[in-house]
Amino acid sequence: MKLLKAITGIAGAIALTTGSALAEDLRWKMPVAFATNLPGLGSPAAWVADNLTTASDGSIQVRVYEPGKLVPPFDILQSVSDGKVSAGYTWIGYDQGKVPAIPLFAAVPFGMKPWAYIGWYYYGGGHEMLQETYANKGFKVHAQLCGIIGPETAGWYSKPIESLEDYQGLKIRFAGLGGKVLEKLGASVTMMPGGELYQALEKGTIDATEFSMPAIDQILGFNQVVKYNLFPGWHQQFTAQYMLINADEWAKTTDAQKALVEASCTAATTRGLAEGEYKNGKVLAEFQDKGVQADQIPRDVLLKLRDVTNEVLEEEASKDADFKRVYESQQEFMETYKVWDTRAYVPADL
């Protein structure tokens, strides 16, 4: 980490004092959707803010505001687009009601592994399509992939899920396209920020919830209320976070400043994934001692969930041109990627 900061700091200082001698100092306020103490999910935002200051020798300063301190978590996109704040850090899937295609860049049920997603995003045109998707819906933002974690759990329940019928009538907090799948199965799906979920479970406002990976869920204390934690996280095999920057602010930046933002976010994406992969195994291994029953959803139920997922994805693609374009691009990539994926990696049980 020290070496990375030193290198980027030297590069940033040279760029900002030579080719960009007239660069304006940037002072951005950045509300975040996740508390910065949440590993891999919120922590990259704080790391990026700190690294940008170091790498730019103080030319770029980003002040992070914890969830709800400046902008409500679900209002970040609109606030950035309107110029009320210069930047924001969020899981963009929260905005699927405004931008139908956006969950494809955030989390896709039965979708790509995180490293496959970033392969498609960086080299398969994903970054460019994301900018176009926002612009086509009238939002004035530049979106930069700035964090990613591996699979979430399939949620926290008071009893196991053994058939699709178990979702019928279930009051559950579930995000993104996975929520649409459960709605199709008769669940009552609601959306609320992570900070409200413990109390909602405790009061019975919801029967169950998903939120993130074990290292995060334990911090939020879900295991203190319900004891069944289900796997795998079929609805979010990857969870991608982004730094959204107001389009006018982004236009004012120099090439050197743009490069520092892009480099810092790329580094944060790697670090966020690394943090989650490092911490989750230990947390999961200790769950049994805390009375948590970590169960696998039966394979036949997963196969049925996949079928319903495919129905939802096809329905969404038929309603929105951007969704169709992005979905088809991802599917085309996965057709070739799975050849590599199934042959190259040693099975987990070995």
Residue frames as qw, qx, qy, qz and C-alpha x, y, z in Angstrom:
[[0.000, 0.885, 0.465, 0.000, 0.00, 0.00, 0.00],
 [0.297, -0.803, 0.107, 0.505, 2.82, 2.46, 0.90],
 [0.410, -0.154, 0.605, 0.665, 4.62, 1.62, -2.33],
 [0.236, 0.609, 0.677, 0.340, 1.45, 2.12, -4.38],
 [0.092, -0.943, -0.271, 0.171, 0.83, 5.52, -2.76],
 [0.394, -0.616, 0.308, 0.609, 4.42, 6.56, -3.29],
 [0.380, 0.104, 0.680, 0.619, 4.37, 5.65, -6.97],
 [0.115, 0.742, 0.599, 0.277, 0.98, 7.25, -7.66],
 [0.255, -0.881, -0.155, 0.367, 1.99, 10.27, -5.60],
 [0.380, -0.421, 0.423, 0.707, 5.15, 10.84, -7.64],
 [0.264, 0.329, 0.715, 0.557, 3.29, 10.31, -10.91],
 [0.028, -0.848, -0.529, -0.025, 0.52, 12.64, -9.81],
 [0.300, -0.790, 0.010, 0.535, 2.91, 15.36, -8.69],
 [0.354, -0.181, 0.552, 0.733, 4.82, 15.24, -11.99],
 [0.167, 0.518, 0.719, 0.433, 1.63, 15.35, -14.05],
 [0.130, -0.882, -0.445, 0.086, 0.07, 18.14, -12.05],
 [0.299, -0.789, 0.110, 0.525, 3.19, 20.32, -12.15],
 [0.291, -0.214, 0.614, 0.702, 4.09, 19.83, -15.81],
 [0.012, 0.280, 0.739, 0.612, 1.42, 19.06, -18.39],
 [0.279, -0.721, -0.590, -0.232, -1.33, 20.32, -16.08],
 [0.358, 0.019, -0.345, 0.867, 0.29, 23.33, -14.49],
 [0.255, -0.205, -0.024, -0.945, -2.93, 25.31, -14.62],
 [0.444, -0.341, -0.819, -0.127, -5.05, 22.58, -13.01],
 [0.415, -0.567, 0.100, -0.705, -7.61, 23.83, -10.51],
 [0.050, -0.143, 0.885, -0.440, -7.64, 22.27, -7.07],
 [0.544, -0.305, -0.616, -0.481, -10.64, 20.00, -6.63],
 [0.161, -0.109, 0.697, -0.690, -12.63, 20.04, -3.40],
 [0.527, -0.171, -0.636, -0.537, -15.40, 17.48, -3.62],
 [0.532, -0.191, 0.569, -0.597, -18.04, 16.47, -1.09],
 [0.474, 0.120, -0.809, -0.325, -18.85, 12.77, -1.42],
 [0.702, -0.222, 0.384, -0.557, -21.78, 11.22, 0.45],
 [0.188, 0.237, -0.945, -0.128, -21.60, 7.44, 0.65],
 [0.736, -0.211, -0.349, -0.540, -24.28, 4.77, 0.75],
 [0.882, -0.222, -0.401, 0.112, -22.38, 2.49, 3.14],
 [0.503, -0.841, 0.196, 0.034, -20.61, 3.14, 6.42],
 [0.442, 0.729, -0.518, 0.070, -16.88, 3.25, 5.78],
 [0.384, -0.469, 0.758, -0.240, -16.26, 0.66, 8.52],
 [0.896, 0.188, 0.322, -0.239, -17.92, -2.02, 6.36],
 [0.422, -0.424, 0.668, 0.443, -15.12, -4.06, 4.74],
 [0.321, 0.096, 0.787, 0.519, -15.01, -4.11, 0.96],
 [0.106, 0.715, 0.661, 0.201, -18.34, -2.31, 0.67],
 [0.105, -0.981, -0.160, -0.014, -17.79, 1.01, 2.41],
 [0.629, -0.577, 0.206, 0.480, -14.06, 0.95, 3.09],
 [0.598, 0.262, 0.384, 0.652, -12.99, 1.61, -0.54],
 [0.079, 0.904, 0.274, 0.317, -14.65, 5.04, -0.48],
 [0.452, -0.873, 0.124, 0.138, -12.48, 6.19, 2.43],
 [0.729, -0.216, 0.397, 0.513, -9.37, 4.64, 0.85],
 [0.477, 0.576, 0.395, 0.533, -9.98, 6.42, -2.46],
 [0.104, -0.974, -0.118, -0.165, -10.50, 9.79, -0.77],
 [0.584, -0.717, 0.270, 0.270, -7.25, 9.40, 1.17],
 [0.717, 0.002, 0.466, 0.519, -5.28, 8.09, -1.80],
 [0.373, 0.775, 0.325, 0.394, -6.43, 10.89, -4.10],
 [0.240, -0.968, 0.073, -0.006, -5.18, 13.49, -1.62],
 [0.662, -0.507, 0.428, 0.349, -1.82, 11.73, -1.31],
 [0.676, 0.234, 0.518, 0.468, -1.35, 10.98, -5.01],
 [0.285, 0.821, 0.289, 0.402, -2.30, 14.52, -6.09],
 [0.440, 0.020, -0.311, 0.842, -0.18, 16.15, -3.39],
 [0.001, -0.478, -0.513, 0.713, -3.34, 17.80, -2.08],
 [0.144, 0.079, -0.401, -0.901, -4.67, 19.02, -5.43],
 [0.569, -0.274, -0.586, -0.507, -7.65, 16.67, -5.13],
 [0.082, -0.084, 0.762, -0.637, -9.43, 16.50, -1.80],
 [0.521, -0.305, -0.624, -0.497, -12.57, 14.46, -1.32],
 [0.261, -0.230, 0.608, -0.714, -14.52, 14.79, 1.91],
 [0.359, -0.188, -0.893, -0.195, -16.49, 11.65, 2.73],
 [0.473, -0.232, 0.265, -0.808, -19.88, 11.94, 4.44],
 [0.125, 0.019, 0.978, -0.164, -21.21, 8.84, 6.17],
 [0.102, -0.412, -0.807, -0.409, -24.67, 7.54, 5.16],
 [0.227, -0.781, -0.576, -0.080, -27.44, 10.07, 5.79],
 [0.424, -0.522, -0.175, 0.719, -25.12, 12.82, 7.03],
 [0.006, -0.360, 0.252, 0.898, -25.41, 14.90, 3.86],
 [0.555, 0.170, -0.436, -0.688, -27.61, 12.98, 1.41],
 [0.832, -0.080, 0.426, -0.346, -29.91, 9.98, 2.02],
 [0.456, -0.269, 0.788, 0.314, -28.31, 6.81, 0.58],
 [0.506, 0.451, 0.718, 0.160, -31.02, 6.33, -2.06],
 [0.249, 0.936, 0.191, -0.161, -30.75, 9.96, -3.26],
 [0.497, -0.520, 0.377, 0.584, -27.07, 9.95, -4.20],
 [0.468, 0.286, 0.610, 0.572, -27.53, 9.60, -7.97],
 [0.107, 0.862, 0.431, 0.245, -30.01, 12.46, -8.23],
 [0.354, -0.890, 0.003, 0.288, -27.98, 14.70, -5.94],
 [0.526, -0.320, 0.465, 0.636, -24.80, 14.18, -7.97],
 [0.373, 0.465, 0.617, 0.513, -26.61, 14.63, -11.28],
 [0.039, -0.924, -0.353, -0.138, -28.23, 17.87, -10.06],
 [0.420, 0.539, -0.252, 0.686, -24.89, 19.21, -8.84],
 [0.562, -0.772, -0.026, -0.296, -25.96, 19.39, -5.20],
 [0.662, -0.579, 0.430, 0.204, -22.81, 17.42, -4.42],
 [0.247, 0.694, -0.573, -0.360, -19.78, 16.89, -6.65],
 [0.417, 0.251, -0.867, -0.106, -19.53, 13.14, -6.15],
 [0.773, -0.292, 0.272, -0.493, -21.11, 10.15, -4.44],
 [0.150, 0.317, -0.936, -0.020, -20.19, 6.54, -3.69],
 [0.698, 0.023, 0.342, -0.629, -22.94, 3.94, -3.92],
 [0.356, 0.105, 0.912, 0.174, -24.30, 0.63, -5.11],
 [0.229, 0.174, -0.291, -0.913, -26.02, 1.88, -8.24],
 [0.192, -0.255, -0.916, -0.242, -28.56, -0.96, -8.28],
 [0.020, 0.463, 0.614, -0.639, -30.64, 1.11, -5.87],
 [0.236, 0.473, -0.066, -0.846, -31.68, 3.23, -8.87],
 [0.190, 0.122, 0.898, 0.378, -33.26, 0.52, -11.00],
 [0.215, 0.708, 0.626, -0.247, -36.60, 2.35, -10.80],
 [0.135, 0.855, -0.070, -0.496, -35.04, 5.34, -12.58],
 [0.290, 0.623, -0.647, -0.330, -32.57, 3.52, -14.83],
 [0.946, -0.031, 0.100, -0.306, -33.88, 0.00, -15.58],
 [0.838, 0.396, -0.337, 0.164, -30.58, -1.30, -17.04],
 [0.025, -0.780, 0.492, -0.386, -28.45, -0.15, -14.12],
 [0.807, -0.411, 0.380, -0.190, -28.69, -3.38, -12.02],
 [0.932, 0.328, -0.041, 0.150, -26.75, -5.17, -14.75],
 [0.413, 0.643, -0.382, 0.521, -23.75, -3.08, -13.70],
 [0.371, -0.602, 0.410, -0.576, -24.37, -3.68, -9.99],
 [0.360, -0.176, 0.888, -0.227, -25.38, -7.32, -9.39],
 [0.631, 0.169, -0.464, -0.599, -26.95, -9.93, -11.65],
 [0.808, -0.202, 0.450, -0.321, -28.68, -13.07, -10.29],
 [0.900, 0.080, 0.388, 0.180, -26.75, -16.17, -11.34],
 [0.407, 0.905, -0.128, -0.001, -24.32, -13.73, -12.93],
 [0.650, 0.542, -0.408, 0.342, -20.59, -13.40, -13.28],
 [0.731, -0.415, -0.243, 0.485, -17.96, -13.98, -10.67],
 [0.132, -0.925, -0.039, 0.355, -16.40, -10.65, -9.65],
 [0.355, -0.472, 0.528, 0.610, -13.21, -11.11, -11.65],
 [0.363, 0.370, 0.738, 0.432, -15.25, -12.07, -14.73],
 [0.089, 0.902, 0.415, -0.087, -17.38, -8.96, -14.30],
 [0.180, -0.836, 0.192, 0.481, -14.40, -6.62, -14.19],
 [0.439, -0.080, 0.694, 0.564, -13.01, -8.40, -17.27],
 [0.252, 0.643, 0.656, 0.304, -16.20, -7.55, -19.16],
 [0.098, -0.932, -0.244, 0.248, -16.41, -4.06, -17.65],
 [0.277, -0.723, 0.333, 0.539, -12.86, -2.98, -18.53],
 [0.193, -0.296, 0.744, 0.567, -12.36, -4.87, -21.79],
 [0.205, 0.380, 0.873, 0.227, -15.86, -5.69, -23.08],
 [0.028, -0.425, -0.343, -0.837, -17.20, -2.16, -23.34],
 [0.379, -0.614, -0.676, 0.147, -19.00, -2.15, -20.00],
 [0.286, -0.440, -0.213, 0.825, -17.56, 1.16, -18.82],
 [0.037, 0.026, -0.374, -0.926, -18.63, 2.95, -21.98],
 [0.315, -0.431, -0.743, -0.404, -22.10, 1.39, -21.95],
 [0.346, -0.560, -0.596, 0.459, -22.58, 2.52, -18.36],
 [0.098, -0.320, -0.007, 0.942, -21.95, 6.15, -19.29],
 [0.207, -0.116, -0.595, -0.768, -24.37, 5.85, -22.21],
 [0.334, -0.471, -0.816, -0.030, -27.01, 4.20, -20.04],
 [0.214, -0.558, -0.423, 0.681, -27.02, 7.11, -17.60],
 [0.003, 0.246, -0.244, -0.938, -26.98, 9.72, -20.37],
 [0.196, -0.242, -0.770, -0.557, -29.87, 8.05, -22.18],
 [0.343, -0.640, -0.685, 0.060, -32.02, 8.51, -19.08],
 [0.003, -0.877, -0.129, -0.462, -30.99, 12.13, -18.63],
 [0.679, -0.701, -0.027, 0.216, -28.54, 11.82, -15.74],
 [0.355, 0.851, -0.286, 0.260, -25.46, 14.06, -15.81],
 [0.681, -0.620, 0.389, 0.003, -22.89, 11.83, -14.16],
 [0.508, 0.524, -0.684, 0.004, -19.59, 10.14, -14.87],
 [0.893, -0.366, 0.140, -0.220, -19.56, 6.68, -13.30],
 [0.319, 0.606, -0.718, 0.127, -16.32, 5.00, -12.27],
 [0.892, -0.217, -0.396, -0.012, -16.16, 1.41, -11.02],
 [0.017, 0.698, -0.464, 0.546, -14.63, 1.89, -7.58],
 [0.377, -0.314, 0.760, -0.426, -15.19, -1.29, -5.57],
 [0.765, 0.036, -0.488, -0.419, -16.34, -4.87, -5.90],
 [0.430, -0.350, 0.759, -0.341, -16.95, -7.77, -3.55],
 [0.162, 0.048, -0.956, -0.241, -17.72, -11.43, -4.06],
 [0.401, -0.419, -0.724, -0.375, -20.98, -13.25, -3.40],
 [0.419, -0.386, 0.319, -0.757, -23.41, -12.09, -0.77],
 [0.180, 0.093, 0.950, -0.236, -25.24, -14.63, 1.33],
 [0.174, -0.378, -0.726, -0.548, -28.75, -15.53, 0.18],
 [0.376, -0.585, -0.085, -0.713, -30.10, -13.86, 3.29],
 [0.016, 0.117, -0.790, 0.601, -31.02, -14.26, 6.93],
 [0.590, -0.279, -0.491, -0.577, -34.19, -16.15, 7.83],
 [0.547, -0.387, 0.504, -0.545, -36.02, -17.50, 10.86],
 [0.833, 0.016, 0.546, -0.087, -36.31, -20.85, 9.06],
 [0.347, -0.249, 0.688, 0.587, -34.60, -22.48, 6.06],
 [0.582, 0.476, -0.158, -0.640, -35.80, -22.15, 2.48],
 [0.484, -0.122, 0.863, 0.081, -36.57, -25.65, 1.23],
 [0.392, 0.482, 0.724, 0.300, -38.90, -24.93, -1.70],
 [0.099, 0.299, 0.264, 0.912, -40.03, -22.00, -3.85],
 [0.397, -0.672, -0.542, -0.312, -43.30, -22.01, -1.90],
 [0.561, -0.484, -0.381, 0.552, -41.37, -20.84, 1.18],
 [0.225, 0.009, 0.087, 0.970, -41.00, -17.42, -0.46],
 [0.189, -0.579, -0.597, -0.522, -44.77, -17.01, -0.81],
 [0.418, -0.828, -0.297, -0.227, -45.92, -14.15, 1.44],
 [0.711, -0.299, -0.199, 0.605, -42.48, -13.68, 2.97],
 [0.005, 0.999, 0.025, 0.031, -41.77, -10.07, 3.99],
 [0.819, -0.171, 0.149, 0.528, -38.17, -9.66, 2.93],
 [0.048, 0.893, -0.238, -0.378, -35.65, -6.94, 2.19],
 [0.757, 0.081, 0.511, 0.398, -34.07, -7.93, -1.12],
 [0.004, 0.716, -0.194, -0.670, -32.22, -5.73, -3.59],
 [0.070, 0.454, -0.632, -0.625, -32.02, -5.32, -7.34],
 [0.582, 0.158, -0.593, -0.534, -33.05, -7.91, -9.90],
 [0.246, -0.031, -0.940, 0.234, -33.07, -10.61, -7.23],
 [0.255, 0.236, 0.518, -0.781, -35.92, -8.73, -5.61],
 [0.574, 0.273, -0.263, -0.726, -37.90, -8.92, -8.85],
 [0.445, 0.107, -0.880, -0.127, -37.35, -12.68, -8.89],
 [0.076, -0.169, -0.849, 0.494, -38.74, -13.08, -5.37],
 [0.406, 0.267, 0.177, -0.856, -41.69, -10.81, -6.17],
 [0.569, 0.197, -0.587, -0.541, -42.51, -13.14, -9.04],
 [0.426, -0.043, -0.895, 0.123, -42.54, -15.98, -6.47],
 [0.474, -0.664, -0.509, -0.275, -45.02, -14.16, -4.23],
 [0.527, -0.306, -0.400, 0.685, -42.71, -12.55, -1.69],
 [0.051, -0.972, -0.220, -0.056, -43.41, -9.08, -0.34],
 [0.705, 0.096, -0.046, 0.702, -40.15, -7.35, -1.21],
 [0.130, -0.984, -0.114, 0.045, -39.09, -4.09, 0.34],
 [0.644, 0.392, -0.173, 0.634, -35.96, -1.96, 0.10],
 [0.377, -0.924, -0.012, -0.067, -34.33, -0.11, 2.96],
 [0.274, 0.759, -0.527, 0.266, -30.77, 0.99, 3.84],
 [0.675, 0.072, -0.687, 0.260, -28.48, -1.37, 5.72],
 [0.077, 0.225, -0.545, 0.804, -28.53, 0.74, 8.86],
 [0.582, -0.152, 0.121, -0.790, -32.26, 0.14, 9.30],
 [0.686, 0.065, -0.665, -0.289, -32.31, -3.63, 8.86],
 [0.264, 0.028, -0.847, 0.461, -31.47, -4.82, 12.37],
 [0.280, 0.121, 0.457, -0.836, -34.34, -2.88, 13.86],
 [0.644, 0.154, -0.299, -0.688, -36.71, -3.96, 11.10],
 [0.576, 0.059, -0.815, -0.025, -35.89, -7.62, 11.78],
 [0.129, -0.019, -0.754, 0.644, -36.17, -7.15, 15.52],
 [0.380, 0.183, 0.300, -0.855, -39.59, -5.46, 15.29],
 [0.475, 0.303, 0.826, -0.005, -40.94, -7.91, 12.73],
 [0.362, 0.684, -0.064, -0.630, -41.34, -5.25, 10.04],
 [0.609, 0.466, -0.574, -0.287, -39.60, -7.78, 7.81],
 [0.961, -0.215, 0.115, -0.129, -39.33, -11.56, 8.22],
 [0.847, -0.061, 0.260, 0.459, -35.96, -11.89, 6.50],
 [0.165, 0.942, -0.159, -0.247, -33.26, -9.87, 4.84],
 [0.825, 0.170, 0.079, 0.533, -30.24, -10.04, 2.60],
 [0.057, -0.972, 0.071, 0.216, -27.60, -7.37, 2.67],
 [0.303, 0.792, -0.528, -0.046, -24.03, -8.45, 2.01],
 [0.700, 0.244, -0.654, 0.151, -21.26, -10.94, 2.76],
 [0.734, -0.466, -0.464, 0.167, -20.61, -12.55, 6.18],
 [0.506, -0.049, -0.260, 0.821, -17.87, -10.08, 7.21],
 [0.124, -0.274, -0.069, -0.951, -20.40, -7.25, 6.84],
 [0.604, -0.446, -0.487, -0.447, -23.57, -8.98, 8.02],
 [0.658, -0.346, -0.549, 0.382, -22.00, -9.85, 11.37],
 [0.218, 0.037, -0.201, 0.954, -21.13, -6.19, 11.96],
 [0.378, -0.274, -0.221, -0.856, -24.79, -5.31, 11.41],
 [0.271, -0.154, 0.757, -0.574, -25.79, -8.02, 13.91],
 [0.682, 0.010, -0.376, -0.628, -28.36, -9.97, 11.92],
 [0.568, 0.032, -0.817, 0.091, -27.32, -13.20, 13.66],
 [0.030, -0.019, 0.650, -0.759, -28.57, -11.75, 16.94],
 [0.556, 0.151, 0.158, -0.802, -32.15, -11.77, 15.62],
 [0.921, 0.239, -0.015, -0.307, -32.47, -14.68, 13.18],
 [0.575, -0.513, 0.629, 0.105, -30.31, -17.79, 12.98],
 [0.789, 0.278, 0.506, 0.211, -30.59, -19.21, 9.47],
 [0.067, 0.747, -0.356, -0.557, -28.05, -17.78, 7.04],
 [0.851, 0.335, 0.404, -0.027, -28.52, -19.28, 3.59],
 [0.104, -0.588, 0.593, 0.540, -26.06, -19.86, 0.75],
 [0.496, -0.022, 0.153, 0.854, -25.11, -19.47, -2.05],
 [0.108, 0.613, 0.167, -0.765, -25.75, -15.82, -2.87],
 [0.489, 0.376, 0.700, 0.360, -27.48, -16.64, -6.14],
 [0.182, 0.910, 0.372, -0.011, -28.86, -13.12, -6.49],
 [0.075, 0.965, -0.251, 0.014, -25.49, -11.32, -6.21],
 [0.933, 0.017, -0.006, 0.359, -22.44, -13.27, -7.25],
 [0.453, 0.115, -0.087, 0.880, -20.70, -9.92, -7.51],
 [0.113, -0.901, -0.387, 0.160, -21.61, -6.58, -5.96],
 [0.524, 0.276, 0.104, 0.799, -20.08, -3.55, -7.66],
 [0.174, -0.833, -0.298, 0.434, -19.84, -0.06, -6.18],
 [0.496, 0.552, 0.252, 0.621, -19.18, 3.13, -8.11],
 [0.213, -0.475, -0.144, 0.842, -17.94, 6.63, -7.62],
 [0.299, 0.754, 0.521, 0.266, -20.42, 8.92, -9.36],
 [0.317, -0.331, 0.008, 0.889, -19.08, 12.33, -10.33],
 [0.338, 0.782, 0.297, -0.431, -21.17, 15.25, -11.58],
 [0.723, 0.467, 0.342, 0.377, -20.67, 15.56, -15.34],
 [0.175, 0.948, -0.040, 0.262, -19.79, 19.27, -15.20],
 [0.520, -0.756, 0.395, 0.043, -17.26, 18.61, -12.43],
 [0.830, -0.035, 0.469, 0.299, -15.73, 15.77, -14.44],
 [0.569, 0.727, 0.210, 0.323, -15.50, 18.00, -17.53],
 [0.086, -0.969, 0.189, -0.137, -13.48, 20.55, -15.55],
 [0.757, -0.500, 0.371, 0.198, -10.81, 18.05, -14.53],
 [0.209, 0.716, -0.592, -0.306, -7.53, 17.79, -16.37],
 [0.829, 0.235, -0.491, -0.126, -6.34, 14.61, -18.02],
 [0.305, 0.326, -0.759, 0.474, -3.96, 14.11, -15.11],
 [0.414, -0.155, 0.517, -0.733, -6.73, 14.45, -12.54],
 [0.859, 0.118, -0.143, -0.478, -8.94, 12.07, -14.48],
 [0.676, 0.315, -0.658, 0.103, -6.09, 9.56, -14.57],
 [0.022, 0.278, -0.738, 0.615, -5.64, 9.77, -10.80],
 [0.667, -0.040, 0.292, -0.684, -9.35, 9.19, -10.16],
 [0.871, 0.235, -0.318, -0.293, -9.40, 6.24, -12.54],
 [0.508, 0.351, -0.730, 0.294, -6.20, 4.73, -11.09],
 [0.210, -0.247, 0.652, -0.686, -7.37, 5.18, -7.49],
 [0.776, 0.031, 0.167, -0.607, -10.74, 3.58, -8.21],
 [0.806, 0.294, -0.502, -0.111, -9.13, 0.68, -10.05],
 [0.270, 0.317, -0.773, 0.478, -6.86, 0.08, -7.06],
 [0.445, -0.146, 0.488, -0.737, -9.84, 0.36, -4.70],
 [0.856, 0.122, -0.208, -0.458, -11.70, -2.27, -6.74],
 [0.665, 0.267, -0.674, 0.177, -8.83, -4.69, -6.24],
 [0.054, 0.255, -0.688, 0.677, -8.47, -3.87, -2.56],
 [0.634, -0.116, 0.207, -0.736, -12.21, -4.18, -1.87],
 [0.891, 0.112, -0.366, -0.244, -12.34, -7.65, -3.40],
 [0.517, 0.301, -0.696, 0.397, -9.18, -8.67, -1.53],
 [0.218, -0.294, 0.546, -0.754, -10.55, -7.50, 1.82],
 [0.803, -0.064, 0.067, -0.588, -13.74, -9.49, 1.48],
 [0.859, 0.213, -0.465, -0.038, -12.00, -12.64, 0.30],
 [0.312, 0.367, -0.690, 0.539, -9.56, -12.39, 3.19],
 [0.265, -0.218, 0.537, -0.771, -12.16, -11.94, 5.94],
 [0.729, -0.078, -0.174, -0.657, -15.22, -13.98, 4.96],
 [0.716, 0.056, -0.696, 0.005, -13.91, -17.50, 5.58],
 [0.241, 0.080, -0.704, 0.663, -12.94, -16.81, 9.18],
 [0.413, -0.061, 0.235, -0.878, -16.27, -15.10, 9.95],
 [0.780, 0.012, -0.372, -0.504, -18.27, -17.93, 8.41],
 [0.599, 0.101, -0.764, 0.217, -16.23, -20.56, 10.25],
 [0.091, 0.031, -0.645, 0.758, -17.08, -18.91, 13.57],
 [0.487, -0.223, -0.203, -0.819, -20.82, -18.56, 12.91],
 [0.696, -0.237, -0.666, -0.127, -21.65, -21.99, 14.35],
 [0.416, -0.132, -0.609, 0.662, -20.20, -20.95, 17.71],
 [0.150, 0.042, 0.173, -0.973, -22.64, -18.03, 17.65],
 [0.438, 0.328, 0.732, -0.406, -25.64, -20.28, 17.08],
 [0.464, 0.541, -0.225, -0.664, -25.93, -19.55, 13.38],
 [0.742, 0.159, 0.649, 0.066, -27.09, -22.31, 11.07],
 [0.176, 0.590, -0.454, -0.644, -25.36, -21.73, 7.71],
 [0.701, 0.239, 0.667, -0.080, -27.35, -23.82, 5.25],
 [0.078, -0.160, 0.651, 0.738, -27.18, -24.41, 1.51],
 [0.646, 0.326, 0.089, -0.685, -30.31, -23.84, -0.56],
 [0.745, 0.073, 0.660, 0.057, -31.17, -27.22, -2.12],
 [0.224, -0.199, 0.624, 0.722, -29.93, -27.62, -5.69],
 [0.144, 0.501, 0.793, 0.317, -33.40, -28.25, -7.09],
 [0.054, -0.875, -0.367, 0.312, -34.57, -24.95, -5.58],
 [0.235, -0.595, 0.316, 0.701, -31.57, -23.16, -7.08],
 [0.245, 0.118, 0.763, 0.587, -32.36, -24.57, -10.52],
 [0.056, 0.742, 0.661, 0.098, -35.92, -23.27, -10.25],
 [0.182, -0.833, -0.094, 0.514, -34.67, -19.88, -9.06],
 [0.284, -0.307, 0.536, 0.733, -32.40, -19.76, -12.11],
 [0.185, 0.442, 0.774, 0.415, -35.36, -20.47, -14.40],
 [0.057, -0.883, -0.446, 0.136, -37.38, -17.66, -12.84],
 [0.310, -0.654, 0.186, 0.665, -34.34, -15.38, -13.06],
 [0.287, 0.017, 0.663, 0.691, -34.06, -16.02, -16.80],
 [0.071, 0.707, 0.675, 0.202, -37.73, -15.11, -17.18],
 [0.202, -0.875, -0.203, 0.389, -37.22, -11.84, -15.30],
 [0.342, -0.456, 0.391, 0.723, -34.13, -10.91, -17.32],
 [0.230, 0.280, 0.726, 0.585, -35.91, -11.55, -20.61],
 [0.033, -0.826, -0.563, -0.001, -38.91, -9.52, -19.48],
 [0.262, -0.801, 0.000, 0.539, -36.71, -6.58, -18.47],
 [0.349, -0.204, 0.562, 0.722, -34.80, -6.76, -21.76],
 [0.185, 0.521, 0.729, 0.404, -38.07, -6.56, -23.69],
 [0.120, -0.892, -0.423, 0.106, -39.03, -3.32, -21.91],
 [0.179, -0.921, 0.171, 0.301, -35.82, -1.28, -22.15],
 [0.739, 0.641, -0.173, 0.110, -33.38, -0.92, -25.05],
 [0.040, 0.750, -0.596, 0.286, -30.37, -0.23, -22.82],
 [0.708, -0.312, 0.578, -0.261, -31.14, -3.28, -20.70],
 [0.924, 0.338, 0.171, -0.057, -31.36, -5.44, -23.82],
 [0.526, 0.758, -0.337, 0.187, -28.09, -4.12, -25.23],
 [0.171, -0.659, 0.655, -0.328, -26.11, -4.56, -22.00],
 [0.816, -0.146, 0.486, -0.277, -27.67, -7.94, -21.19],
 [0.897, 0.440, 0.022, 0.001, -26.84, -9.32, -24.63],
 [0.326, 0.762, -0.498, 0.256, -23.26, -8.05, -24.34],
 [0.423, -0.513, 0.665, -0.341, -22.83, -9.79, -21.00],
 [0.906, 0.077, 0.359, -0.211, -24.39, -13.01, -22.26],
 [0.748, 0.624, -0.215, 0.068, -22.11, -13.03, -25.31],
 [0.071, 0.702, -0.637, 0.310, -19.07, -12.62, -23.09],
 [0.637, -0.333, 0.596, -0.359, -20.20, -15.37, -20.72],
 [0.940, 0.295, 0.023, -0.169, -20.59, -17.85, -23.56],
 [0.665, 0.544, -0.425, 0.285, -16.84, -17.73, -24.15],
 [0.162, -0.637, 0.564, -0.499, -15.80, -17.07, -20.56],
 [0.844, -0.269, 0.307, -0.348, -17.46, -20.23, -19.24],
 [0.895, 0.345, -0.260, 0.108, -15.20, -22.31, -21.50],
 [0.321, 0.546, -0.535, 0.559, -12.24, -20.89, -19.57],
 [0.466, -0.489, 0.377, -0.634, -14.00, -20.89, -16.21],
 [0.941, -0.137, 0.092, -0.295, -15.04, -24.54, -16.25],
 [0.901, 0.292, -0.234, 0.217, -11.67, -25.84, -17.44],
 [0.395, 0.626, -0.383, 0.553, -9.08, -23.66, -15.77],
 [0.320, -0.582, 0.432, -0.610, -9.95, -23.52, -12.07],
 [0.261, 0.052, -0.938, 0.221, -9.42, -26.38, -9.64],
 [0.517, -0.557, -0.533, -0.373, -12.75, -27.48, -8.08],
 [0.310, -0.702, 0.281, -0.576, -13.35, -26.05, -4.62],
 [0.900, -0.379, 0.110, -0.185, -13.44, -29.50, -2.99],
 [0.890, 0.183, -0.132, 0.397, -9.87, -30.17, -4.13]]
